[in-house]
Amino acid sequence: MDFKANIETRESVEAKAKAAFGFDLSSALDLVKRGDYDSDEAYLDACTRAELERSSPEYRAARNRLKVEYQARREEQARKAQSENYKAIRSSVSLDSVDKHNIDEEAAALARRDLSANRIAASDLGATIEKYAAELTEKAKDSKASNALFNAMLRGQL
């Protein structure tokens, strides 16, 4: 058995607190490149602006809110792209003769089960077999399409 102990020391708690309050940030002088400004005053103004942005609670709250919104938009775009990829793969999926034969056998078995349970009349047997065959065909196509999409994602093709 492998146990992982998470022991908090004074130093680790202090480091977490500094990170949470933003005290562990490097100097604003390190953030701004001196070569981008013509004068020392312009450079110091840029450093001051960067430091105020970093230390302002309103700035941090706005940045965190925008970060969450940006991540949500990216996730939505990824879902939309995945849905489009799935639709493209789904439209190209076809079943081979073995799959069709298995579907026909299973549909007939389900219809016979319904007939023996008196859920359908004998005259509805053919329609029930067709209904089950259509449902099972869609399930098989969906399964093949999702497997193809998953394999493409694993291979890095999407």
C-alpha positions as CSV (number, residue, x, y, z in Angstrom):
1,M,0.0,0.0,0.0
2,D,1.2,3.5,-0.9
3,F,0.1,6.3,1.5
4,K,0.7,9.9,0.7
5,A,0.9,12.1,3.7
6,N,0.2,15.8,3.2
7,I,2.0,17.6,6.0
8,E,1.5,21.3,6.4
9,T,4.4,23.2,7.7
10,R,4.5,26.8,8.7
11,E,6.5,27.6,5.6
12,S,4.0,25.9,3.3
13,V,1.0,27.6,4.9
14,E,2.8,30.9,4.7
15,A,3.6,30.4,1.0
16,K,-0.1,29.5,0.3
17,A,-1.3,32.6,2.1
18,K,1.1,34.8,0.2
19,A,0.0,33.3,-3.1
20,A,-3.7,33.7,-2.1
21,F,-3.2,37.4,-1.3
22,G,-0.9,38.1,-4.1
23,F,2.2,38.9,-2.0
24,D,4.4,36.4,-3.7
25,L,4.3,38.3,-7.0
26,S,7.5,39.6,-8.4
27,S,8.2,43.3,-8.6
28,A,6.4,45.3,-11.3
29,L,9.9,46.5,-12.4
30,D,10.4,42.9,-13.6
31,L,7.1,42.8,-15.5
32,V,7.8,45.9,-17.7
33,K,10.6,46.0,-20.2
34,R,12.7,49.1,-19.9
35,G,13.6,49.1,-23.6
36,D,10.0,49.7,-24.6
37,Y,10.0,53.2,-23.1
38,D,11.9,56.3,-24.1
39,S,12.2,58.0,-20.7
40,D,12.5,56.8,-17.1
41,E,9.2,58.6,-16.3
42,A,7.3,56.6,-18.9
43,Y,8.9,53.4,-17.7
44,L,8.0,54.2,-14.0
45,D,4.4,55.1,-15.0
46,A,4.1,51.8,-16.8
47,C,5.5,49.9,-13.8
48,T,3.1,51.8,-11.5
49,R,0.1,51.0,-13.7
50,A,1.1,47.3,-13.8
51,E,1.5,47.2,-10.0
52,L,-1.9,48.9,-9.4
53,E,-3.6,46.5,-11.8
54,R,-2.0,43.6,-10.0
55,S,-2.7,44.7,-6.4
56,S,-6.3,46.1,-7.0
57,P,-9.0,43.8,-5.7
58,E,-11.4,45.1,-8.4
59,Y,-8.8,44.2,-11.1
60,R,-8.3,40.7,-9.6
61,A,-12.0,40.1,-9.4
62,A,-12.6,41.3,-13.0
63,R,-9.7,39.2,-14.2
64,N,-11.0,36.1,-12.4
65,R,-14.5,36.7,-13.8
66,L,-13.2,37.1,-17.3
67,K,-11.0,34.0,-16.9
68,V,-14.1,31.9,-16.0
69,E,-16.1,33.4,-18.8
70,Y,-13.3,32.8,-21.3
71,Q,-12.9,29.1,-20.2
72,A,-16.7,28.7,-20.5
73,R,-16.6,30.0,-24.1
74,R,-13.7,27.8,-25.0
75,E,-15.5,24.7,-23.6
76,E,-18.6,25.7,-25.5
77,Q,-16.5,26.0,-28.7
78,A,-14.9,22.6,-28.0
79,R,-18.3,21.0,-27.5
80,K,-19.7,22.5,-30.7
81,A,-16.6,21.3,-32.7
82,Q,-17.0,17.8,-31.1
83,S,-20.7,17.8,-32.0
84,E,-19.9,18.8,-35.6
85,N,-17.2,16.1,-35.8
86,Y,-19.7,13.5,-34.4
87,K,-22.3,14.5,-37.0
88,A,-19.8,14.2,-39.8
89,I,-18.7,10.8,-38.6
90,R,-22.3,9.7,-37.9
91,S,-23.4,10.6,-41.5
92,S,-20.7,8.4,-43.0
93,V,-21.2,5.4,-40.8
94,S,-22.6,2.3,-42.5
95,L,-23.4,-1.1,-41.1
96,D,-21.9,-4.3,-42.7
97,S,-23.9,-7.4,-43.5
98,V,-22.9,-9.1,-40.2
99,D,-24.2,-6.1,-38.2
100,K,-27.5,-6.1,-40.2
101,H,-27.9,-9.8,-39.7
102,N,-27.4,-9.5,-35.9
103,I,-29.8,-6.6,-35.8
104,D,-32.5,-8.5,-37.7
105,E,-32.1,-11.5,-35.4
106,E,-32.3,-9.4,-32.3
107,A,-35.3,-7.5,-33.6
108,A,-37.1,-10.7,-34.4
109,A,-36.3,-12.1,-30.9
110,L,-37.6,-8.9,-29.2
111,A,-40.8,-9.0,-31.3
112,R,-41.3,-12.7,-30.5
113,R,-40.8,-12.0,-26.8
114,D,-43.5,-9.2,-27.1
115,L,-45.8,-11.6,-28.9
116,S,-45.4,-14.4,-26.3
117,A,-46.0,-11.8,-23.5
118,N,-49.2,-10.8,-25.3
119,R,-48.0,-7.2,-25.6
120,I,-48.7,-7.3,-29.4
121,A,-51.1,-9.1,-31.7
122,A,-49.9,-11.7,-34.2
123,S,-50.9,-9.4,-37.0
124,D,-48.5,-6.7,-35.7
125,L,-45.5,-9.0,-35.6
126,G,-44.0,-7.7,-38.9
127,A,-44.4,-4.0,-38.0
128,T,-42.9,-4.6,-34.5
129,I,-39.9,-6.4,-36.0
130,E,-39.4,-3.4,-38.4
131,K,-39.7,-1.0,-35.5
132,Y,-37.2,-2.8,-33.4
133,A,-34.8,-3.2,-36.4
134,A,-34.9,0.6,-37.0
135,E,-34.2,1.3,-33.3
136,L,-31.4,-1.2,-33.2
137,T,-29.9,0.1,-36.4
138,E,-29.8,3.6,-35.0
139,K,-28.2,2.4,-31.8
140,A,-25.6,0.4,-33.7
141,K,-24.8,3.5,-35.9
142,D,-24.5,5.7,-32.9
143,S,-22.2,3.2,-31.2
144,K,-20.0,3.0,-34.2
145,A,-19.9,6.7,-34.7
146,S,-19.0,7.4,-31.0
147,N,-16.3,4.7,-31.1
148,A,-14.9,6.3,-34.3
149,L,-14.9,9.7,-32.7
150,F,-13.2,8.4,-29.6
151,N,-10.5,6.6,-31.6
152,A,-9.9,9.7,-33.7
153,M,-9.5,11.8,-30.5
154,L,-7.1,9.3,-29.1
155,R,-5.0,9.4,-32.3
156,G,-5.0,13.2,-32.2
157,Q,-6.8,13.4,-35.5
158,L,-9.4,15.8,-34.1
